[in-house]
Amino acid sequence: MGIPTLITTNTESGDASSSFTSSIDITYDEYMFVGTDIGPASDSVDFSFNGSTDGGSNYNVTKTTTLIQAYHKEDNSGTPVVRYGDSYDLAQSTAYQQITEGTGGGSDESCAFILHLFSPSNTTYVKHFYLRASSYAGANFSEDYLVAGYFNTTSAINAIDFKMSSGNFDGVIQMFGIK
């Protein structure tokens, strides 16, 4: 892996979404998005992302994905769980891909993630991605997510959008390029 080069930083404060609509081009073979301290205004909401082929006019790229989730209760009650999250998979869907589930809205609750997107400007092949996320859920769970998939298009992906399932959020999302 090459050394990440910071391209841009979006600092959100009570915003409905965080979009990256420029600088996703042929300059880099891989783009990495790093989200920290993503805190929703509402309690127990889902965080998600989608791509665009038209500079962000529409976030509706067809994708196929899979999700694995691990979680454990803060009070140590119950058994830690690792499961295949088939209800979060997308099969040739244009819907937003879920990153976390039920992220809490309290001052001690938030999520963080790293998303890797490969060859988004390639116009021959589909665009693969994977992400890893951590969340403190409103139901007092520590959660870990692994998501992988591909945008099923040969058009260039030139914009990415992040949003909560309901309400606004605070946080920082940075976009890096990797050669």
Summary of the structure (lengths in Angstrom):
residues: 179
radius of gyration: 15.8
end to end distance: 7.9
largest distance: 49.9
contacts: 592
relative contact order: 0.38
helix: 2%
strand: 58%
